Amino acid sequence: MAVEKWEIDGGHSGIHFSVRHMVVAKVRGHFARWSGTITAPDGDFGRGSVDVTVEASSIDTGVADRDTHLKSPDFLDVAKHPQLTFKGKRVEKLGEERLRVIGDLTIRGTTRELALEVEYAGRTKDPWGNERAGFAAKSSIDRKSFGLVWNQALEAGGVLVGDRVDFEIEVEAVKQGAPKAA
């Protein structure tokens, strides 16, 4: 069996998130620095795995003061926990272009299983002869289950920060060299 290795192209990929703010709106942001690899036995992503590392300090919501707070011990505590990781454990085929990737997500030293609903966009060759593959993934987490419990009650009811964080991930990966035999 030949195992293909794919590197995630950070310049053409993104991890975006949103969370409720003051009950009535959503704050959106992204992580600017992250990397990862995908393996595909015999070129089959449905039997593959994924390994991603995110630099926690690269969180960016477009508001410097908020980003500083998100990096603090109240939230990500980047001084003690500089990385978030996702390590895929298994893949379930849901259809021709749909997969569910189940893996372990670690935030702030806490690991929980996460399922990513993935749409496979296909493969193509770029103008320089590199083979590329595209994916779009979605999932949600309860931030409290990762120790992100800081909040503030609002006078009118509700809380400042919602518990559910929604993720949208776009991945463009580049096939590396010739397939390696397993």
C-alpha positions as CSV (number, residue, x, y, z in Angstrom):
1,M,0.0,0.0,0.0
2,A,1.3,3.4,-0.9
3,V,0.6,6.3,1.5
4,E,0.3,9.8,0.1
5,K,1.4,12.7,2.3
6,W,-0.2,16.1,1.9
7,E,0.9,19.3,3.6
8,I,-1.7,22.0,4.3
9,D,-1.0,25.2,2.4
10,G,-1.4,27.9,5.1
11,G,-1.6,30.6,2.5
12,H,-4.7,29.1,0.9
13,S,-6.4,27.6,4.0
14,G,-8.0,29.0,7.1
15,I,-9.5,28.2,10.5
16,H,-12.4,30.6,11.3
17,F,-14.6,30.7,14.3
18,S,-17.6,32.5,15.7
19,V,-19.2,32.8,19.1
20,R,-22.2,34.7,20.5
21,H,-21.5,38.0,22.1
22,M,-24.0,39.6,24.5
23,V,-26.7,37.1,23.2
24,V,-27.6,39.2,20.2
25,A,-24.5,39.2,17.9
26,K,-21.6,37.0,16.9
27,V,-17.9,37.8,17.1
28,R,-15.9,36.2,14.4
29,G,-12.2,35.5,14.2
30,H,-9.5,33.2,12.9
31,F,-6.1,31.7,13.7
32,A,-3.4,33.2,11.6
33,R,-0.6,30.6,12.1
34,W,-1.2,26.8,11.9
35,S,0.0,23.8,10.0
36,G,-0.9,20.3,9.3
37,T,-0.5,17.1,7.4
38,I,-3.0,14.7,5.8
39,T,-2.2,11.1,4.9
40,A,-4.2,9.1,2.3
41,P,-3.5,5.3,2.0
42,D,-3.6,4.5,-1.7
43,G,-4.8,8.1,-2.3
44,D,-8.0,7.4,-0.4
45,F,-8.8,10.3,1.9
46,G,-11.7,8.2,3.3
47,R,-9.1,6.0,5.0
48,G,-6.7,8.8,5.8
49,S,-5.7,10.8,8.9
50,V,-5.0,14.4,9.7
51,D,-2.7,16.1,12.2
52,V,-3.0,19.8,12.8
53,T,-1.2,22.2,15.2
54,V,-2.4,25.8,15.8
55,E,-0.4,28.6,17.4
56,A,-2.8,29.8,20.1
57,S,-1.2,33.3,20.2
58,S,-2.2,33.8,16.5
59,I,-5.9,34.2,17.4
60,D,-7.3,37.3,15.7
61,T,-10.7,38.9,16.0
62,G,-9.7,42.2,14.7
63,V,-9.9,43.9,18.1
64,A,-6.5,44.0,19.9
65,D,-7.9,44.3,23.4
66,R,-10.2,41.4,22.9
67,D,-7.4,39.3,21.4
68,T,-5.2,40.1,24.4
69,H,-8.0,38.9,26.7
70,L,-8.5,35.7,24.6
71,K,-4.8,35.0,25.0
72,S,-4.9,35.5,28.8
73,P,-5.5,32.8,31.5
74,D,-9.2,33.7,31.3
75,F,-9.3,31.9,28.0
76,L,-6.5,30.2,26.0
77,D,-3.7,30.9,28.5
78,V,-1.1,31.0,25.6
79,A,1.8,31.4,28.0
80,K,1.1,27.9,29.5
81,H,-0.6,26.4,26.4
82,P,1.0,27.7,23.3
83,Q,-0.7,25.2,20.9
84,L,-4.0,23.8,20.1
85,T,-3.9,20.4,18.3
86,F,-6.2,18.1,16.4
87,K,-5.2,14.5,15.9
88,G,-7.5,12.5,13.6
89,K,-8.3,9.0,14.8
90,R,-10.6,7.7,12.1
91,V,-12.6,8.8,9.0
92,E,-16.1,7.8,8.1
93,K,-17.3,8.0,4.5
94,L,-20.7,9.6,4.4
95,G,-20.9,9.8,0.6
96,E,-18.9,10.5,-2.5
97,E,-17.8,14.0,-1.4
98,R,-18.6,13.9,2.4
99,L,-16.5,12.6,5.2
100,R,-16.7,12.7,9.0
101,V,-13.2,13.0,10.6
102,I,-13.2,12.0,14.3
103,G,-10.2,13.0,16.3
104,D,-8.9,14.4,19.6
105,L,-8.9,18.2,19.9
106,T,-6.7,19.6,22.7
107,I,-7.2,23.1,24.0
108,R,-5.6,24.4,27.2
109,G,-4.3,20.9,28.0
110,T,-7.8,19.4,27.9
111,T,-8.5,16.8,25.2
112,R,-12.0,16.0,23.9
113,E,-13.1,14.0,20.9
114,L,-14.4,16.1,18.1
115,A,-16.2,15.1,14.8
116,L,-15.6,17.3,11.8
117,E,-18.2,17.2,9.0
118,V,-16.0,17.5,5.9
119,E,-16.8,18.2,2.3
120,Y,-14.2,17.0,-0.2
121,A,-13.9,19.5,-3.1
122,G,-11.6,17.3,-5.2
123,R,-8.1,17.4,-6.7
124,T,-6.4,19.5,-9.3
125,K,-3.0,20.4,-10.6
126,D,-1.7,23.9,-10.1
127,P,0.2,25.8,-12.8
128,W,3.6,24.5,-11.4
129,G,2.6,20.8,-11.6
130,N,1.8,20.3,-7.9
131,E,-1.3,18.2,-7.1
132,R,-3.7,19.9,-4.7
133,A,-6.8,18.8,-2.8
134,G,-9.5,20.9,-1.2
135,F,-11.7,20.3,1.8
136,A,-14.2,22.4,3.8
137,A,-15.0,21.3,7.4
138,K,-17.4,22.4,10.1
139,S,-17.9,21.6,13.8
140,S,-18.8,23.2,17.1
141,I,-17.5,22.8,20.6
142,D,-18.7,23.8,24.1
143,R,-15.9,26.0,25.2
144,K,-16.5,25.2,28.9
145,S,-15.6,21.6,28.3
146,F,-12.1,22.8,27.5
147,G,-11.8,24.9,30.6
148,L,-12.7,28.2,28.9
149,V,-15.2,29.2,31.6
150,W,-14.7,32.9,32.0
151,N,-17.9,34.9,31.5
152,Q,-19.9,37.9,32.8
153,A,-23.6,38.1,33.5
154,L,-25.6,40.8,31.7
155,E,-28.1,43.0,33.5
156,A,-30.7,42.4,30.9
157,G,-30.2,38.6,31.2
158,G,-27.8,36.2,29.5
159,V,-24.1,36.3,29.4
160,L,-21.3,38.2,27.6
161,V,-19.8,35.2,25.8
162,G,-21.8,32.3,24.4
163,D,-20.7,28.7,25.3
164,R,-20.8,27.3,21.8
165,V,-18.0,28.1,19.4
166,D,-18.6,27.3,15.7
167,F,-15.7,26.4,13.5
168,E,-15.4,26.6,9.7
169,I,-12.1,25.3,8.2
170,E,-11.0,25.6,4.6
171,V,-8.1,23.4,3.6
172,E,-6.0,23.4,0.4
173,A,-3.4,20.7,0.7
174,V,-0.4,20.0,-1.5
175,K,0.8,16.4,-2.3
176,Q,4.4,15.8,-1.2
177,G,6.8,13.9,-3.5
178,A,6.2,10.4,-4.7
179,P,3.9,8.2,-2.6
180,K,5.7,6.3,0.1
181,A,5.2,2.6,0.5
182,A,3.6,1.7,3.9
